[in-house]
Amino acid sequence: MRTLIACLFAISLGGGLGAWAQDKILTPPEKLTFTTKNGNVTFDHAAHLKREKGDCTVCHEKLFQRDAKAPLNFKAGLHKTAEAAQTSCGSCHRPGGASFETKGNCAKCHMKG
């Protein structure tokens, strides 16, 4: 019986430490800057995370991988394409989406100079 209790305790402790360690590893960058021909786009990760009340699953893994080394593949599906498919940034930034649509709002993302 002691062995069973010790094993259960070790498993629960290991799981807790594993979750704690994973949270420390998955600390997201505050901002990401993408170079584009229409002006750099700075994605404010901290602001988006705050807006979603810390729920990373709104975007990850559904829209973007959590792995910092994974390619973002955002250029192939932006603006009209992403809005129509509700992928990438277009998942929220589209007509009727959770945030402003891209049409007519270029300066909200693209900063020249």
C-alpha positions as CSV (number, residue, x, y, z in Angstrom):
1,M,0.0,0.0,0.0
2,R,2.9,2.4,0.8
3,T,4.4,1.7,-2.6
4,L,1.1,2.5,-4.3
5,I,0.8,5.8,-2.4
6,A,4.4,6.7,-3.1
7,C,3.9,6.0,-6.8
8,L,0.8,8.1,-7.0
9,F,2.5,11.0,-5.1
10,A,5.5,10.8,-7.5
11,I,3.3,10.8,-10.5
12,S,1.2,13.8,-9.3
13,L,4.3,15.7,-8.4
14,G,6.0,14.9,-11.7
15,G,2.9,16.1,-13.6
16,G,2.8,19.3,-11.7
17,L,6.5,20.0,-12.2
18,G,6.1,19.1,-15.9
19,A,3.3,21.6,-16.3
20,W,5.2,24.3,-14.5
21,A,8.3,23.7,-16.6
22,Q,6.3,23.8,-19.8
23,D,4.7,27.1,-18.9
24,K,8.3,28.5,-18.4
25,I,9.4,27.1,-21.7
26,L,6.4,28.5,-23.6
27,T,6.8,32.1,-22.6
28,P,5.7,33.9,-25.7
29,P,7.6,36.9,-27.1
30,E,5.9,40.2,-26.4
31,K,6.1,41.4,-30.0
32,L,6.9,40.0,-33.4
33,T,7.9,42.3,-36.3
34,F,7.4,41.2,-39.9
35,T,9.1,43.0,-42.8
36,T,6.7,43.7,-45.7
37,K,6.9,45.8,-48.8
38,N,4.0,47.9,-47.5
39,G,5.6,48.7,-44.2
40,N,6.6,46.6,-41.2
41,V,3.9,44.9,-39.3
42,T,4.4,44.5,-35.5
43,F,2.3,41.8,-33.9
44,D,1.7,42.7,-30.3
45,H,1.5,39.2,-28.8
46,A,1.1,40.5,-25.3
47,A,-1.9,42.6,-26.2
48,H,-3.6,39.7,-28.1
49,L,-2.9,37.4,-25.2
50,K,-4.4,39.9,-22.7
51,R,-7.5,40.4,-25.0
52,E,-8.1,36.6,-25.0
53,K,-7.7,36.5,-21.2
54,G,-4.6,34.3,-21.5
55,D,-6.2,31.6,-23.6
56,C,-3.5,30.6,-26.0
57,T,-5.8,28.0,-27.6
58,V,-7.7,30.7,-29.5
59,C,-4.8,30.9,-32.0
60,H,-2.6,27.9,-31.1
61,E,-2.5,25.2,-32.5
62,K,-5.6,26.0,-34.7
63,L,-4.0,29.0,-36.5
64,F,-0.3,29.0,-35.6
65,Q,2.1,26.4,-34.1
66,R,3.4,27.2,-30.6
67,D,7.0,26.2,-31.5
68,A,9.1,29.3,-31.8
69,K,11.1,27.5,-34.5
70,A,8.1,26.6,-36.6
71,P,7.5,28.7,-39.8
72,L,4.6,31.1,-39.5
73,N,3.5,30.7,-43.2
74,F,1.5,33.9,-42.9
75,K,2.4,35.5,-46.3
76,A,0.7,32.9,-48.4
77,G,-2.7,33.5,-46.8
78,L,-3.2,37.1,-45.9
79,H,-5.9,39.7,-46.4
80,K,-8.7,38.4,-48.8
81,T,-7.4,34.8,-48.8
82,A,-7.1,34.5,-45.1
83,E,-10.4,36.4,-44.4
84,A,-12.3,34.1,-46.8
85,A,-10.7,31.0,-45.3
86,Q,-10.7,32.4,-41.7
87,T,-7.1,31.4,-41.3
88,S,-4.0,33.2,-40.0
89,C,-4.8,36.8,-39.0
90,G,-7.9,36.6,-41.1
91,S,-9.5,34.4,-38.5
92,C,-10.4,37.5,-36.5
93,H,-9.4,40.4,-38.9
94,R,-12.2,40.0,-41.4
95,P,-15.7,41.4,-42.1
96,G,-17.9,40.2,-39.2
97,G,-14.9,38.9,-37.3
98,A,-13.8,39.5,-33.7
99,S,-11.6,42.4,-34.7
100,F,-11.3,45.0,-37.5
101,E,-11.2,43.8,-41.1
102,T,-8.1,44.5,-43.2
103,K,-9.8,46.4,-46.0
104,G,-9.3,50.1,-45.4
105,N,-7.3,49.6,-42.3
106,C,-3.8,49.2,-43.7
107,A,-2.2,51.7,-41.3
108,K,-3.4,49.8,-38.3
109,C,-0.9,47.1,-39.1
110,H,1.6,48.4,-41.7
111,M,4.0,51.1,-40.4
112,K,6.1,52.9,-43.0
113,G,9.3,54.6,-42.2
